[in-house]
Amino acid sequence: MNYKIHHLNCATLCPQGARLIHGKGKLLEESLLSCHCLLIESNDGLILVDTGFGIQDMLSLDRMGQSAAIALNPKRKPEETAVRQIEARGFKRSDVRHIVLTHLDPDHAGGIADFPNAAIHLLEEEHTAATKPATLGEKLRYRQAMWDHIPQWRLHPSVGEDWFGFNSVRMLQDSLHDILLVPLQGHSRGHCGVAIASEDGWLLHCGDAYFHKNEMNIESPKGTIGMSLIQALDDTNRKQRISNQRRLRELKRSYGSNITLFCSHDHDEFDHCASCKPHQLLTHTS
């Protein structure tokens, strides 16, 4: 199957506190974060990895969630939504056949309602956390309105094969065998990374497994005060989250020439990825 991969910013987030979040700028200055998503062109239609906020979120702070709107301060620009960017490329929303989610937080899954006919792939644990929350934290973090349209869920257990030292890695399905779900729990109960095999090596969308590029510095990993605080307030299992960050750094150390890691919200990472030529996925003729 032939693929072409594009990097999309599907919402610009501007929380206050640039000095704390970026380590530079003024204390009350707006920071700049992305919602880094992927658009994959395939012979079997379009595939999205995360969606950012959707059209309805841009029009309604209630749907987005008042707490998310205040904390993230997203620019309400409908043209940044995945559906509008896809249409601007000459495609229709119905061309999106699959959406692969790192997790179900609003800034990652708000746009699934814009693609009601797409299959929505995620780990079973994340679906359970969002639809049957077990804690107050889970009840507060997810927005049930985002799946009122009854999505075509495709739930995957955290079992599978080994992948560069990560176990229980799950292939989506036979027709999408170049796309893997890599369990990276800790930020949320069923959080995962999404690995994609390209001709330039693997891409690993780490979602919210880390927030700042310096957390993946092999020799001296250190995030900013603001980003570290946000992660600490938002995680469900700190020990798992920190352990997975350590494993991602080891992955980068051992296989960095073959694997490109990036997270959802570091805008410098997004700019770097978006400035590169579109990736081609490995071509299979079988």
N, C-alpha and C positions, 0 to 999 in steps of 0.2 A: 504494500500500500504506500502511495506517495503522500507526503505531508509537507507543509510549509508552516513555520511557527512565527507568530508575531507577538510582540510585547505590547500590552495595552495598559494605560492608566485609567481605571474605571471609576475614579473619584479622587479629587484632590482634597486632602485633609490639612487643616491649618490650626491645630490647637495652639493656644497661647503658651509662651514659655520657651522661646527659641534657644535661649542660653542653656536651659536645663535639658531640652530634648536633643539639640544638635551639638551642645558644647560650645556654641558661639552665638553671637547676636545679643540682643537686649533681653532682659528678663521677661518683659511683657510683650515682646515682639511675637508675631505669628510665626510658627514653624511651617515646614513644608514636608508633607508625607504623601505617599502614593497609595493607591490600591492596585497593586501590580497583578495583572491577570494575563493569561495567555489565550490567544486565538490560534487554533490549529486548523488549517485547510487540509482536508483529506479527500480521498476518492469517495468516501462514504459520508460526505457532508462536513459541516463545521463542528469543531469541538472547542469548548471553553474550559479553561482551568480557573476557577473562581469567577465571580461576576461583578464584584464591587456592589455599590448601591444601584437600585433599579430606578426606572422612570417614576414609579409611584413614590419612592423614597424622596426623590428630588422635589416632588410636589407637596409632600406631607411630612412634617417633622414628627407627627404622631406615629406614622407607620415606621419611620426610621427609628423612633424611640427618642424621647426628650433627653435622656441621659447621654445617649450616643451623640446626639446633635450638639449638646453642650460641650462634651468632652473632646469630640473629634473636630468640631467646627468645620464640617465639609462645605466646600463651595457647591452651591446648588446649581449645577450646570448640566442640564439634561444631555447636552451633546457629548459629555464624557461617559455616559452610560454605555455598557457593552452593546446594547441593541442599536443605539444611534451610531456608534463607531462601526458596527458591522454593516448597517445600512449605507453608511457613507462610503464603504468599500464596494458597494454594488450588490451586496447579498440581501436576502430576506431573512427575517427572524426565524422563519420555518426551516431555513437551511441549517440551523443549529440542531444537531442530532443528539449530542451528548454534552453534559456539563459535569465536570469533575471538581469536587469541592474539597478544599483542605479542612474546612469545618463550617459550621452554620452560624457564626457570628454575623450580625447584620451587614457589616461592611465587606463581607466576603460572599454572602448568599442573597443579598437583597434583590438582585436582578433575576433570580430564577423565575419569577412570575412573568417576566417579559418573554420567556421561551416555554410556553405551557406544553409543547409537544416534545420537548427534549427529555431524554433519560437523565436522571440526576444521580450521579455516582458518589458515594461517600462510605465511610466506615460505619458499621452497625452501631458501635458504641456512641458515635456522635449523634446519630438519628435518635437513639434512645434518650440521650441526655437532653436533647432539644424538645422532644415530643412527650417524654415522661420524666421531667426533671426530678432529681432525687434530693436536691438541696435548694436552699433559698438562692444561692448564687446562680445555679442553673436556671431557676425560675426567672431571675431578673435579667440574665444575659441574652436570652433568646426571644425573638419576636414571632409569635405564632402566626400573625397576619401574613408573614412572608410565604407561608405554604398553605394558605386558605384555598388556593386554586387546586389543591390535591395533586402535587407533582407525581411524576412517574419515577418513584424512587427505585434505585438499584443499589441495594445495601450489600456491603462486602464485609465478611468477618475478618478479624485480625489474625489470619492464618495464611501461610504461603511459604515462599522459598527465601533463601538467603540472597542478599544483594549487597556486595561490598561491606560485609560485616553487620548489616542490618537484617534481622530475621522477621518472619511473618509478613514478608512483602507480597502484595497481592496484585496479580495481573487483572486488568479490568475484565476482558473477555477475549475470545479468540481473534475477533476482528480488530481489537485494540491492544495487541500483544506488546506494542512498544511503549505503553503507558502503564505505570505501576503506582500503586498506593503504598507509601512507606510510612508505617506507624511512627508518629512523633508525638505521643500523648504528653500532656502536662499543661499546655496552655488551655486546652479543654479536654474533656474525657475521651473524645474520639478524634482528636486532631491528627492529621497526617500530612506528609509531604507528597508531592506528585512528581515522579521521575519520568522523563521522556528521553528516548534514545534517538539522538540525531547523528548526522554524518560527521559533526564536529565533536562528538562525545555526548555524554549524558547532560541533560539539564535537570536540576532538582529544585523545584519550587517548594521552598520550606515553609510557606505560609507564615504563621506567627510563632514558629519555633524559636526565632530570634527577631529582634526589632531593628538593630543597628549593625551596620557592616563591621564595625570594630569588634563586635562580639565574636566574629569569626576570624579575628587576627590570631594566627597560629602561635606566635611567640608570646604575645602579650594581650590576651583578650580582655577587653574592657568596654562596656557600654557606657552611655551617658547616664547621669543621675536621673533625668526625667524618664528615659526609656526603661531603665531598670525598675523604677518605681511603678510605671504603668504595667510592666510585666508581672511584678510581684502582686499587684492588686488584682490582676485579671486571671492569674493561673488557677488551675484546679488541683494540681499536684506539683509543688515546687521542686521536689526531689527529682521527679521524672523530667521536668522541663530542663533543669540544669544538667542532668545526666545526658539528655539528648543533645544539648548544645555542645557538650564535651565530645560526644560521638560524631557530631557534624564537623567539628574542628579536626578530629582525627581522620575523618573521611577526606577532608580538604588536604590535610597533610600528606596522606598516603596516595590519593588519587586525583589531586587537584588539576593535573594536566588533562584528565579525561572527564571531569565532572565540574560543571558550572553551578554553583550554589547561589541562590538569591532568596530574599524574604519578601513579604508583601508590602512593607511600609517604608523601607529605606529608599528615598527618592534618588539618591546618588546611584544606587544599584540599578534602579529602573532606568535612569538616563543612560547608563553605560550599556545595558542590555538593548534598549531601544535604538541606540545609535549604531549597533552592529547590523550587518546584513541579516535578513530573515534566515533562520535556521531551516535546514532541510532534514527531515527525519529519514532514518534508514529505510531503504526501499526493499520490500519483500515481494517476490513474484509468486510465492506459493499461495 
